Amino acid sequence: MKIRNQKGQTLIEVIIAMTILGIVVSGLLTAMHITYKTTDDVNDRTIAESLARGQLEYIKTCAYNDVQNPPEYGLDPDIDLSATPYSDNFQVDITAVRLDPSQNGTDDDEGIQEVTVTVRANGEAIFTVAEYKVNR
């Protein structure tokens, strides 16, 4: 039995197969890009959390600042933000607020301050943690 009128069918089949393959590969490349971006974001957040918690631990060891208003605490000198894994992408903001639990309206914090550490990656705040510092 002879098959007739099939001269162009193989070319059409190849074009259809290439189109399907292109769509599948495009979808895979998009999924790989999203996975890479998500992994990068999770890595930044993990580094930021470790940096913030380490900074809070350092502030716990610092002397209680009852002189300045608002209180100021510096960055841990053992942290080099220009080194790996930070590579100049991370910034640390430290703020401290005197609390007035008796609400007597004086500037006296009665030995308690709220310290907040915010870590930024490429200018965007990605992790913030707050804790109380007590004068003991």
Secondary structure, DSSP 8 states (H G I E B T S, - for coil): ----S-TTHHHHHHHHHHHHHHHHHHHHHHHHHHHHHHHHHHHHHHHHHHHHHHHHHHHHHS----SSSS------TT--TTSTTTTT-EEEEEEEEE--TT--SSS--TTEEEEEEEEEETTEEEEEEEEEEE--
